Structure formats: structure tokens, C-alpha cells
């Protein structure tokens, strides 16, 4: 192997045309030799800019140095100090806009592959049966965490490390939140990675009660007044899917990405013997340009469909990670950019037969700073398709905010919380992740969970 | 894990179970539903709550075998466990949440079709316990498929039973009973609650509309999570799109687009499966499982 230089060590992936037909993981990860070589590209900066780019402040140079020196357990321990989910983050974090974007190596050449190295260290630890260790006496304070997604798991893990008695309440039958129901197997293996990292958090003494819908089965006020929880962290995510409100949206074959992905990921409908059905037509159109759109499109492709992604802006504005777009293209997914659906057309039996779209062009920048897409008059056309998956984003579920007195929400129904501490307008109640920000990333939710754990600790201590 | 404390077979294809689920039993109200999963691999099956005992911590469900999962469920016995049992989901019936004095002023008619007797029962019972006796029409394909008759009789004002084939009490559809009560017996109703197969609810609403009786229906479309996340259960109600799981399951029957709802319920059904169901179960199933036709032909 060549000496490390300006280019990062390439990582092996399943061949696009092979992986397009299976649900196995796309990226195969580094070998030991590759990982050590890539780690040796790290300059171990005195003032590491990468750490500033990490929402959970992982000591990146330290864990990479450990890999470089083949001290793999040390690398994992270093990661575990800051993150409860390193094998997850190594796979799904948008490193290219966070740690790696700030890497000095990136100025002349490729940034160090921080994410892939994180994945290597976490995977290796798991394979060798190494688990995070806990060396703290229980402090007897009971904390409730609502939701077992990235925010909740991180918050619970950090609180457990501080000695708290933590119980997570999960509405679904399985833990993991979006890691379990949203992100597909081929990007984030469930049993091998997600379940194992959650087990590690449970091993710190965190309890979980599944099938509890807060706001329905029990309220936050009752958790605090009757069940003895001194503080509550809300990490309930942004669960409600958005639709376009165009004609034909209730035709047979129109789904939210949430539904489609939940069927495939949580309910395992991608497996032939699953009792949960999933619709498998010949042609699928996915509307949207984010990671969820890519996930839905690539799932449909693997279930045998010819897939087109329809997005109203141009490629430069696609909110999805570059890697996901690249993978989708490699696998044969078509992109209809600068295109917006205006109507879904049904056949005689009310099944989707086509989607009427209009071409768009980019006008002046809008509030988000991106150029606003404007319809080109008279450019309507019909895109033939048997199904439409709407991946337009999600908004927080009002179930909790509407049943908790004194919990302020903003006009987007997001819970109002202090960014530094996660504190909400209700005493003892903290919140973070998508429930506060609206749909964002796994790592930002983890960052918020982490901040809230610190906020909760300070709150409990302040009460004496 | 959730213990099946009691099981009672009501018909060769219909059974009742009391399930130990204290968190659900404590808060559930008539009109709400639960989601159950048999085992680790099982699908999520939504079922409307039939009864509950807050002290015992049990919730009663009534199920009809309409596919592989519900058939598997019928094989479970007292002492066995469900892997998952979550709820209460959806909104309680408005009868329960509205001002009781206002509800007391109303003459209420319930119309239950087939398995719909199960979700109708807790509402009639709740009213009875609050000093209100509502009239109840229970209809089914034949005598054997009339369920919960004794229980219903104990809490209903007048109970009217009808069967499609005339094998029990009277012959005819529930809509004919409504017409007879209003036209021949001069009954006046201020509110109707109709629960059963979608096709029955659709025709029930057409009938009550004629007599200007506001009508509530309970919808059970295909759903996955039951908490608002998947949107698979969306319905058109008036000119709005509603999610049955969080906005419902009960809606103003005059506003529900039944034709669309029935179409949507057919998505995952194959021709073959539909034929098998029609043959085996007739039109008694309350729907919602995602595989069956809910009795809608």
C-alpha cells in the first residue's frame, strides 16, 4: 500500500449493481491495515479544528492516534467518553459538513476519513466484545427519558454515567427511534449495529419501557408527580409526515416516506416472510431531496422498482449527504431535478398511474438563503409511475406538548428549549433533538441529548 | 409481555380476550383503540377497545380471524402472552368527553354491524353507567355472528337485532331497522353512532342523513404505528385530510369520504385473498388489519 498522502485511503463498497438487489450494508468498512494507514494521515493538530465541528465534541485526534498506534480498545474508550453511538455515527453522520470539513488535511487534498475511522474503532470493539464501562455509584435520582432515538439514548447514557437512575419510555415496540424505523438496513444494520449500541447503553443500567405513548398511556405531569421522576427529557423526535396537499394524494400507492420506511425497516417488510405488507410496484417516484428521500428511493430500488427522485431545486441544493446522492446515482436511481409535482393521476381503480409535474427554474434566494424554485409556465408533463413516496420532511407530534401543562411550543409546534441546557419552560422538563429543532440529523439530536444530560445534572444538583 | 388473563370464544372465528395492560387500562376510554403484536416478528394489529377494568388492569379486545396473524392470535390461550400491547390510542368518543348534562338531553341510537358490536359496547355501557339508556341496533350476517348479545342487552335501552338471512329475530339490514324505528315507530333520535364494516357505515349514514340524525362513525383504515407517524390511515373528512389514529378514529359520518376510504383499505389485498375472505368470513370483520377487506365487497 502506498504511503499516506493527499488522498484518503479508499474504502471498499459492495458493487452498485450487486447491492441494488440486496439489503446488505453498502459500505464494507476499512480493514485493520487500511484503518491504520488512514489514521496515520492525521496531523494530530495541537488546536484540532475537527473537534469544534463535532456536535458531541469527540476527542478526534486522540482516538485517531490510538488507531494509528494499533491501540484499538483505547480508540473505542476515547469515542465512548463522548458518544453512546459511535458505530451509528461513523455511518450516518454528515462528517463532510462537520468534523471533516474543518480538517487541515482538507485544504490540500482529502480530509482525514474521521467517520470511517470512527466506524472502524466501534465495529472492532463490538466484534471483540468490548463494552463501555461504568465506574460510578448510583445517586438515587430518577430521570425519565421520552423516546429512544439518538437524543434520548445519548441523554440516557450520559445521565447513567453520572449515576442517575434512568428509564426510557418508547412508544414503539422497539428501541432506536429513527435509527430503527427510519434509516434502512443497507446504511445502518439494525441487529449488528443499532441493537448492539443500544444494548451498551442498557448495560450502563438504563431501563427501557416500550409501548408507552407519553400523552396517551401516561402524561409527563404524572411521571413526575406519581412515578417519582425528578426530571424528564423529551426526545420524541419529529414524527408527523408532511404531504403536498395536491390532488390525488390519497390515491392507492401514495405513501409518506415514514410509512414506507417504517414498513421496511421497523416491520422488516423487505423480508419475504414478513407478515407486514409493503407495496412493490414496477415504478416508484420519490418526491424530495433529503436523506430520507434517498433512503426511500434506494429501498424501493432494492424491492425491485425503477425509481425516479423528483426534486424542485437543482442538484446543488439537494439537502441529502453527497455520499447518499452519489450512491443513489451509482445504483441507477434517476433524478428529475428542478421538477415539482402538481397532481397525482389515478387509474380507474384508483391506483396511481402517473404524476403530473411542472419544470422549475431558480429565482431569487428565499428565507433559507437558497434560490427559490419558480414554476416554468406551460412546462407540465406526466411522469409515469405506479407509486409516489412523499419525503417532504416531518414535524413534531403535538401529543406531548398538548398534554403537558406549561410546556411552550413555537409556531412550528417545536418545543421551546434552551440550546445550552435543554431546559424548557416547564420546571424539571428538558427537551432536545427533532422535537425542538424540527427534522435534523442524528448527530445534532445526540448533541442536544448530551447538552440536556448536563443541564439535568446541574438542575438536580441545584435542587440539593 | 402482556398476559392473556381470559379468553372466550364467541363464534368459530371470533374471540374475546382480557389482556393485562395496566397503563392502557388506567386511561383508556370508550372509542379508543390499542395496537397488539403477537410475537417478535408480528405485524402491528389495531383493535378497538371493547371493555376495560381499571382495578384489574385489564383491557378487553374482540378479534375475528381474517388472516394469518389473527388466526395465530386465536391459537393463544389463557396464560399466554402478547409480545406488545400499546395504547390507549386515538381520541375517546365525544359522548365521554362532552358535557354530561348535554349528552343526557339526547336520544342516542347505536348501530353495530358484525364485529362492530365490540366497540359499540363500551360506549353503551358508559352511557348506562351515567344514567343514559341508548337504543342499540345490532346486525350480522346470521345468528351465530351476533356477538355480545347478553352484555349489550344489560346496558342498552332497547336492543334491536337483525340478521341478513333472517336466522335470528328479524331479517334485513340495519338500515331497514333505522327506517322502521323512525318511520313506523315514530322514534326521534338526536344522535347516531354507527360502527361496523365501512360499507355498512356508508349506508347507515345515507339513511340517517335522510332523517337528519347527526351520525358518528368509527374508522379503522390501514395503519402502522398508530401515533401519527406513518400517515397510512389518512382519510378525507369534509375538505380536510385527517389521520384516523390521532384525529379519530371517530368522525362525523356525514363528512367522511367512504368511497375513498374503502379504496384505500384495499391496497394490500390480492384478488385471491379477497375471494378467500369473502368465502370464509362474509362481511363481519371490522377491518383495520391491512390485509382483509373489512367486509367491504
Interface residues (C-beta under 8 A of the other chain):
Chain A: X171 X172 X173 X181 X210 X211 X212 X213 X216 X217 X218 X239 X240 X241 X243 X245 X249 X250 X252 X253 X255 X256 X258 X259 X262 X263 X266 X267 X268 X274 X275 X276 X277 X279 X349 X350 X397 X399
Chain B: X23 X24 X26 X27 X37 X41 X42 X43 X44 X68 X69 X83 X84 X85 X86 X87 X88 X89 X224 X225 X227 X228 X229 X230 X231 X232 X234 X235 X236 X241 X246 X260 X263 X264 X266 X267 X268 X290 X291
